[in-house]
Amino acid sequence: MFNDIGPLELVTLIVLAVLVFGPDKLPKLIQDVTRTIRKIREFSESAKEDIRQELGPEFKDFEFEDLNPKTFIRKQLDNDELGLKEIRNGFDLKKEMAEVTDAVHSRESDSSSSSSSGSSGGSIDMTKKPENPREERPPYDADAT
């Protein structure tokens, strides 16, 4: 709950609480706060039980933590009904990238060797050009604007 509070900040909060509430009222305040937190937890647990009972036996294994999208997705991906583990194990990204890299480097070395041998038409122009050199404007629709 307090994962981002460091020890120095915690000591500062305690000293501040002693200064504001006083050493004689602080234990009573701590008891009241813990009692309130306990009651809130009991209330939320009873509400969860009521919801589970109202949903019926179809949702007996329903967990409220599944409503968190990260937890839901993680649980669904760990479930092996879809065969995702087989797909994940069958796909080797490093191998695929190495093959693509080798193909690109062999293509570059082939085109550079052909252009150095005297053929000037060996390079490929990869810029996107329209099929017809004269660009046609789309028709103007006065009703649409």
NUVEXFI-487859 format. One line per 4 residues: number of its first residue (from 1); their letters; for each residue x, y negated, z negated of N, C-alpha, C. Coordinates in steps of 0.2 Angstrom, whole numbers. Layout:
residues N
NUM	a	X/Y/Z/X/Y/Z/X/Y/Z  ...
//
This chain:
residues 145
1	mfnd	4/6/0/0/0/0/4/-6/0  10/-6/-4/14/-12/-4/21/-10/-1  21/-8/5/27/-6/8/32/-11/10  29/-17/11/33/-23/13/35/-28/7
5	igpl	34/-26/1/36/-30/-5/42/-27/-8  47/-31/-8/54/-29/-11/54/-30/-18  59/-27/-21/60/-27/-29/60/-35/-31  63/-39/-28/64/-46/-30/57/-49/-30
9	elvt	53/-48/-25/46/-51/-24/42/-48/-30  43/-42/-31/38/-38/-36/40/-41/-43  46/-43/-45/48/-46/-51/46/-53/-51  46/-56/-46/43/-63/-46/36/-63/-47
13	livl	32/-58/-44/25/-58/-45/23/-56/-53  27/-52/-56/26/-50/-63/27/-56/-67  33/-60/-66/34/-66/-70/29/-71/-69  27/-72/-63/21/-77/-62/15/-75/-65
17	avlv	13/-68/-65/7/-66/-69/8/-67/-76  14/-66/-79/15/-67/-86/14/-75/-88  17/-79/-84/16/-86/-85/9/-89/-84  5/-86/-79/-2/-89/-78/-6/-86/-83
21	fgpd	-6/-79/-84/-11/-76/-89/-9/-76/-96  -3/-76/-97/0/-75/-104/1/-68/-106  6/-67/-110/8/-60/-112/2/-56/-116  -2/-60/-119/-8/-57/-123/-14/-55/-119
25	klpk	-15/-58/-113/-21/-57/-109/-19/-52/-103  -13/-52/-102/-10/-48/-96/-12/-40/-96  -11/-37/-102/-13/-30/-102/-21/-29/-101  -25/-33/-104/-32/-32/-103/-34/-33/-95
29	liqd	-30/-38/-92/-32/-40/-85/-30/-34/-81  -24/-31/-82/-22/-25/-79/-27/-19/-79  -29/-18/-85/-34/-13/-86/-40/-14/-82  -43/-20/-82/-49/-22/-78/-48/-21/-71
33	vtrt	-42/-23/-68/-40/-22/-61/-40/-15/-59  -37/-11/-63/-36/-4/-62/-43/0/-62  -47/-2/-67/-54/0/-68/-58/-2/-62  -57/-8/-59/-61/-10/-53/-59/-6/-47
37	irki	-52/-5/-46/-50/-1/-41/-52/6/-41  -52/9/-47/-55/16/-48/-62/16/-46  -66/11/-48/-73/11/-46/-75/11/-39  -70/6/-35/-71/6/-28/-69/12/-25
41	refs	-64/16/-27/-62/22/-24/-68/27/-25  -71/28/-31/-76/32/-32/-82/31/-28  -84/24/-27/-89/22/-22/-88/24/-15  -82/23/-13/-80/25/-6/-81/32/-5
45	esak	-78/36/-10/-79/44/-9/-86/46/-9  -90/43/-13/-97/45/-13/-101/43/-7  -99/37/-4/-102/35/2/-99/40/8  -93/42/8/-91/47/13/-95/54/12
49	edir	-96/56/6/-99/62/5/-107/62/7  -110/56/6/-116/55/8/-117/55/16  -112/52/19/-112/52/27/-111/59/29  -106/63/26/-105/70/28/-112/74/28
53	qelg	-115/73/22/-121/77/21/-127/75/26  -127/68/28/-132/66/32/-130/68/39  -124/69/41/-122/71/48/-124/78/49  -124/82/44/-126/89/45/-120/94/45
57	pefk	-122/101/46/-117/106/47/-113/105/53  -115/102/58/-111/102/64/-105/98/63  -105/93/59/-99/89/57/-96/90/51  -96/96/49/-93/98/42/-85/97/42
61	dfef	-82/97/48/-75/96/48/-73/89/50  -78/85/50/-77/78/52/-72/74/46  -67/71/49/-63/67/44/-63/60/46  -64/55/41/-64/48/43/-58/45/45
65	edln	-52/49/44/-46/46/47/-46/47/54  -50/51/57/-50/52/64/-53/46/68  -56/41/64/-59/35/67/-53/30/69  -47/31/66/-42/27/68/-39/30/75
69	pktf	-39/26/80/-37/28/87/-31/32/87  -26/29/84/-19/33/84/-20/40/81  -23/41/76/-24/47/73/-28/52/77  -33/49/80/-37/53/84/-33/56/90
73	irkq	-30/51/94/-26/53/100/-21/58/98  -17/57/92/-12/62/90/-15/69/89  -21/69/85/-24/75/84/-26/79/90  -29/75/95/-31/78/101/-25/80/106
77	ldnd	-19/77/105/-13/79/109/-10/85/106  -10/86/100/-7/91/96/-12/98/97  -18/97/99/-22/102/100/-20/105/107  -19/112/107/-17/115/113/-22/118/118
81	elgl	-28/116/117/-34/118/121/-33/116/128  -30/110/129/-29/107/136/-23/109/140  -18/113/136/-12/115/139/-7/109/140  -8/104/137/-3/98/138/4/100/136
85	keir	5/105/131/12/107/129/15/110/135  12/114/139/15/118/144/16/113/150  12/108/151/14/103/156/20/99/154  20/97/147/25/93/145/32/96/145
89	ngfd	32/103/144/38/107/144/40/108/151  35/109/156/37/110/163/39/104/167  39/98/164/41/92/167/47/90/164  53/90/168/59/87/166/61/81/169
93	lkke	60/75/165/61/69/168/68/67/170  73/70/166/80/69/168/82/72/174  79/78/175/80/82/181/77/78/187  71/76/187/68/72/192/71/66/194
97	maev	73/62/189/77/56/190/84/57/193  87/63/191/94/64/194/93/66/202  87/70/203/86/71/210/84/65/215  81/60/212/79/54/215/85/50/216
101	tdav	89/50/211/96/46/211/100/49/217  101/55/217/105/59/222/102/57/229  96/57/230/93/56/236/94/49/239  94/44/234/95/37/236/102/36/237
105	hsre	107/39/233/114/38/235/116/41/241  113/47/243/115/50/249/112/46/255  106/43/254/103/39/259/108/33/261  110/30/255/114/24/256/121/26/259
109	sdss	124/31/257/130/33/260/130/35/267  124/38/269/123/40/276/122/33/280  118/29/278/117/22/282/124/18/282  128/18/277/134/14/277/139/17/281
113	ssss	139/24/281/144/27/286/142/27/293  135/27/294/133/26/301/134/19/304  133/14/299/134/7/301/142/5/302  146/9/298/153/7/299/156/11/305
117	sgss	152/16/308/155/19/314/153/15/320  150/10/319/149/6/325/141/5/327  137/9/325/130/9/327/126/3/323  124/-2/326/121/-8/323/114/-6/321
121	ggsi	110/-1/323/103/0/322/102/5/316  107/6/312/106/11/307/103/9/301  102/2/300/99/0/293/92/-1/294  88/1/289/81/1/289/79/-6/285
125	dmtk	74/-9/288/72/-15/285/65/-13/281  66/-14/275/60/-12/270/56/-18/268  56/-24/271/52/-29/269/45/-28/273  40/-30/269/33/-29/272/31/-34/277
129	kpen	30/-32/283/28/-37/288/21/-35/291  17/-40/293/11/-38/296/12/-34/302  7/-30/304/7/-27/310/7/-31/316  3/-36/316/3/-41/322/6/-47/320
133	pree	10/-50/324/14/-56/321/10/-62/320  4/-62/323/0/-68/322/-5/-66/317  -5/-70/311/-10/-68/306/-16/-71/307  -22/-67/306/-28/-70/307/-31/-72/300
137	rppy	-34/-77/300/-38/-80/294/-44/-76/293  -46/-75/287/-52/-72/286/-58/-76/288  -64/-74/289/-69/-78/291/-71/-82/285  -73/-89/286/-76/-93/281/-83/-92/280
141	dada	-85/-91/274/-92/-90/272/-94/-96/267  -98/-101/270/-100/-107/267/-104/-105/261  -108/-100/261/-113/-98/256/-109/-95/250  -103/-92/251/-100/-89/245/-96/-94/241
145	t	-95/-100/243/-91/-105/240/-95/-110/237
//
